[in-house]
Amino acid sequence: MQLAKWIWDSGEAYPDSYSRFFKTFESHGGEISIELSCDSNYEMYVNGQLAGFGQYADYPYHKVYDTIDLTPFCHKGSNRISILVWYFGVSTLFGYSKATAGLIYEIKESGKTIAYSDTDTLCKKAEDYCAGRQKLITRQLG
């Protein structure tokens, strides 16, 4: 990813919080894919259809990303992507190393970047989720 920036909503990132990100992009009818990474989990919709989801078991110093084919969900012209990110935010012994809350992505059509995460990406707290209610069961698993 060369153009994308790590982003988060304007509020404070606290453990067990949810944020939504939105972007509209134009397609010319080619093959469309997204490269995406976040901390901690995400679900992604394109034009209202579930297009991908994932959980990251990476480290703050070694981030990984998914590559997902969005072609079946897109059409020629204007398309809208919506990504919900859940930030776990509490280190556990075996399951998760706390990192900075964030999302980064690049959408490509036929290999050319057509949209990416930046300050123009709309975002807001996902108020339809109960945040901050995380109950730790054990130090090992969270």
SULKARA-V942676 format. One record per residue. N is the residue number from 1. SS is DSSP state (2 for helix, 1 for strand, 0 for the rest). PSI is psi in whole degrees, -180 to 180 (* if undefined). Layout:
# SULKARA-V942676
n->[N	N]
ss->[SS	SS]
psi->[PSI	PSI]
This chain:
# SULKARA-V942676
n->[1	2	3	4	5	6	7	8	9	10	11	12	13	14	15	16	17	18	19	20	21	22	23	24	25	26	27	28	29	30	31	32	33	34	35	36	37	38	39	40	41	42	43	44	45	46	47	48	49	50	51	52	53	54	55	56	57	58	59	60	61	62	63	64	65	66	67	68	69	70	71	72	73	74	75	76	77	78	79	80	81	82	83	84	85	86	87	88	89	90	91	92	93	94	95	96	97	98	99	100	101	102	103	104	105	106	107	108	109	110	111	112	113	114	115	116	117	118	119	120	121	122	123	124	125	126	127	128	129	130	131	132	133	134	135	136	137	138	139	140	141	142]
ss->[0	0	0	0	0	0	1	0	0	0	0	0	0	0	0	0	1	1	1	1	1	1	1	1	1	1	1	0	0	0	0	1	1	1	1	1	1	1	1	0	1	1	1	1	1	1	0	0	1	1	1	1	1	1	1	0	0	0	1	0	0	1	0	0	0	1	1	1	1	0	2	2	2	0	0	0	1	1	1	1	1	1	1	1	1	1	1	0	0	0	0	0	0	0	0	0	0	0	0	0	0	1	1	1	1	1	1	1	1	0	0	1	1	1	1	1	0	0	0	0	0	1	1	1	1	0	0	0	0	0	0	0	0	0	0	0	0	0	0	0	0	0]
psi->[124	-31	-26	150	147	133	160	165	171	-12	175	136	118	159	143	53	156	137	149	143	140	141	139	138	156	135	145	10	9	-173	130	135	164	141	129	140	153	175	106	-49	160	160	141	135	141	122	40	0	137	121	-13	160	160	164	135	124	47	-169	155	-30	-3	85	143	165	158	149	121	134	118	-2	-45	-17	-8	160	165	134	-148	133	154	131	141	127	124	128	132	126	114	-58	8	122	143	166	-39	-12	-26	135	120	134	-179	136	137	168	141	138	156	131	130	142	119	40	-9	131	127	-15	153	163	129	-171	-12	-6	124	140	156	159	141	90	-8	3	145	106	157	12	14	126	121	129	-50	160	-26	-46	-10	*]
